[in-house]
Amino acid sequence: MNFQTWTIDGVDTKIKSSDTSIKWEDDTFFTLNYKGESFNGEIIEEDTENNFLKLKINHRVFNIRKKSKLDALISEMGLDKPKVKKLKELEAPMPGRIVNIEVKIGQQLNVGDNLLSLEAMKMENVLKAEGTGKVKSINYSNNDVVEKGAIIIEFE
């Protein structure tokens, strides 16, 4: 049997080709026949280079992407994994007072982990890790005042 793999709203789905047919009304509107049932459809967004369609079928919106052999190869090679930068140091993005340092020396960090709170212009800003790394040194303490560009934390 001839199956095609499609990603519909983030879920991989195998669809048997003989169960499906499409009748085009024009370049935007169509009727989809699937397992004997008919559905009215409309193309809302199209990105043929990335095999992506946003369709409205019977008043419901679907994000659809056709899987190709190239997608399987890219995944097999690990090229679809997001690149995560390695942390080197945390510079103060603005002058302010350190309210709370939330990390310890030797702590392993991931993207999005809270590093510290910095008060600037009567507002408290939580600085988060933008990469991965291990805390090597902490150059300031709670309640210390720092200038913009001061290296607060260094990473291994």
N, C-alpha and C positions, 0 to 999 in steps of 0.2 A: 504494500500500500504506500501511496505517496503522501508523506506528511511534511508540513512546513512548520518551523518554530517561529512564533511571534512573541514579543513581550508586550502584554496588555496590562496597563497600569502597574508595571513593575513586576509582573508575574509571568514567567515563561510558560507558554501554552502551545501544545502541538495540535495542529488542526489538519484533518484529513482533507486533501484537495477535492475529493469527489463530493464532500458534504457541503461545499461552499460555491456560490456563484454570485457575480455582481453584474447588474445592468445599469449602465451609466445614462442618466437623463441629460447631463451636460458635463462640463469640466469640474463641477463642484458637487452636484447632487447625484445620488445613486440609490438603488434598491439592492439590499444585501439579502440573499437567500441562504439560510443556514439550516440544514437538517429539516427542510420542508417549511420553515417559517420565513416570512418576509419582514424586513426592517428597513425603514427610511433612514438614509444617511446623508451627511454633509461633511465636506472637508473644511476644517476650520484653519488648520495650519499644516504646511507641507515643507519638509526638508529632505529632499530625495538623496542628497549627498550622504546623509547620516541614516537613511532608511527610516525616517521618523514621520509619523502622521498624527495629527490631533483631529479626531473625528467626533461628530455628534451623531449618535444613532438613537432614534426614538427619544429625543430630548435628554440623553445622557452623554456626557463627554468622556472619551477614552483617549489615552496616550498610547500609541501603538508603534512598535519598532520591530522590523523584520530582522531576525538573526541571519547572519551570512557566514560563509566559511571563513572569511577574514576575521569576523568577531571571535570565532572559536580559536583561530591561530593567535590573535592578539592576547586573548585570555590565557592560552596555554603558555605563552612566552612571558606572562606576568606583566605585560605592558599596560594593562588596564588598572593596575594598582595606583592609587594616588601617591604622588611623591611628597614625602614629609621632610621638611628641612631640619637640620641638626642645629640645636641652639648653641650659641657661643657666649653671648652675654646679653644682659638686660640693661638697657640704658633708660634713664628717666626721660619720658617723652615730654615732660614739662617740669618747671620748678614746683616743688611742693613739699609736704611733710608726710613721711611714711607713717601710716596709721597702724598697719598690721602686716607683718611678714608671715606668709602662710606655708613656707617651705623650710626644710632643714638640709644641712650639708649632707651629701650622699643620697638624697632622695631622687628617685627616677621620675621623670615627668613625661607626660604625653600632651598632645595638642589639646588646648582648652583648659588645662589645669590652672587653678588660681595660684598666682605667685605672690602678690601683695596688694595692699590697698594704699593708694596715694591720694592725699587730700590736696586739692589745688583749687583756689578761688572758692572756698567754702563748699566744694563738692568732692565726694569720695569716689575715686575711680578704681575699679578692680582691674589689675593688669593680669592677663592670662598668657600662658605659654603658646607661642605660635609655631612650635616644633617639638621635637623630643630631645631629651638630654638628661644628664645627671648633674645635680647641683655641686659645684666645686668649691665656691666660696660665696659668702654673703658679706658685702663690704659696708653695710649700714645696719642700724638697729631701728626698732620702733621709736617713733617721735623724732628721728633725725630729719633735718631739712636738707633737701638735695636740689641741685641746680639741674637745668635741662641738659641732657647728655651725660650725666654722671653714671658711671657703671655701678649698678646696685648689686647685681648677681652675676657671677661667672659660672659657666657650665663646662663639663668635660666632654 
